[in-house]
């Protein structure tokens, strides 16, 4: 897996500290949202010239680490109104 720390940074002076692609103002949540909406890697690269394939891979690796390390608030799941048979907290 790619080392996302080489491609993602968080600086309080950039986008209020949201994680972004290093050297840009492209927040990683935007990339994740666009991917989940069905945009292809090529479409993202065309829309954001400063983005690279490695940057997109880093965003996915960051999301994987966040989920693996349970950075998703348990409060969200409790208050989402959705019941899941497979999620154990």
C-alpha positions as CSV (number, residue, x, y, z in Angstrom):
1,X,0.0,0.0,0.0
2,X,1.2,3.5,-0.8
3,X,2.4,5.6,2.1
4,X,-0.3,8.3,2.2
5,X,1.8,10.5,4.5
6,X,4.0,11.4,1.5
7,X,1.0,12.8,-0.4
8,X,-1.4,14.2,2.2
9,X,-0.9,17.0,4.7
10,X,-2.9,19.0,7.2
11,X,-2.1,22.6,7.9
12,X,-4.4,24.9,9.9
13,X,-3.5,27.7,7.4
14,X,-4.8,25.6,4.5
15,X,-8.5,24.8,4.2
16,X,-8.9,25.2,8.0
17,X,-6.6,22.2,8.6
18,X,-8.6,19.7,6.5
19,X,-6.4,17.0,5.0
20,X,-5.4,18.0,1.5
21,X,-3.2,16.7,-1.3
22,X,0.3,18.0,-0.4
23,X,1.1,21.3,-2.1
24,X,-2.5,21.9,-3.1
25,X,-5.8,23.0,-1.7
26,X,-7.6,19.8,-2.9
27,X,-9.2,18.3,0.1
28,X,-9.2,14.5,0.3
29,X,-12.9,14.4,1.2
30,X,-13.7,16.0,-2.2
31,X,-11.7,13.3,-4.0
32,X,-13.5,10.5,-2.0
33,X,-16.9,12.1,-2.8
34,X,-16.1,12.3,-6.5
35,X,-14.9,8.7,-6.6
36,X,-18.0,7.5,-4.7
37,X,-20.2,9.4,-7.2
38,X,-18.6,7.4,-10.0
39,X,-16.0,9.7,-11.4
40,X,-13.0,7.9,-12.9
41,X,-9.4,8.5,-12.1
42,X,-8.9,10.0,-15.6
43,X,-11.8,12.4,-15.0
44,X,-10.3,13.5,-11.7
45,X,-6.8,14.0,-13.3
46,X,-8.4,16.1,-16.1
47,X,-10.3,18.2,-13.6
48,X,-7.4,18.7,-11.2
49,X,-4.2,19.0,-13.1
50,X,-2.1,19.1,-9.9
51,X,-3.5,15.8,-8.8
52,X,-1.6,12.5,-9.7
53,X,-2.6,8.9,-9.7
54,X,-0.4,8.4,-6.7
55,X,-2.3,11.2,-4.9
56,X,-5.6,9.4,-5.6
57,X,-4.1,6.2,-4.3
58,X,-2.9,8.0,-1.2
59,X,-6.5,9.3,-0.6
60,X,-7.8,5.8,-0.7
61,X,-5.0,4.6,1.6
62,X,-5.8,7.4,4.0
63,X,-9.4,6.4,4.0
64,X,-8.5,2.8,4.6
65,X,-6.3,3.8,7.6
66,X,-9.1,6.0,9.0
67,X,-11.6,3.2,8.8
68,X,-9.2,0.5,10.1
69,X,-8.2,2.7,13.0
70,X,-11.9,3.5,13.8
71,X,-11.7,7.3,13.2
72,X,-15.3,7.2,12.2
73,X,-17.3,8.5,15.1
74,X,-19.2,5.8,16.9
75,X,-21.7,8.6,17.7
76,X,-22.5,8.9,14.0
77,X,-23.5,5.2,13.8
78,X,-25.6,5.5,17.0
79,X,-27.4,8.6,15.7
80,X,-27.6,7.8,12.0
81,X,-31.0,6.1,12.3
82,X,-29.7,3.2,10.3
83,X,-29.4,-0.3,11.7
84,X,-26.6,-2.5,10.6
85,X,-26.4,-6.2,11.3
86,X,-22.6,-6.3,10.6
87,X,-21.2,-3.3,12.3
88,X,-20.0,-4.0,15.8
89,X,-18.7,-1.2,17.9
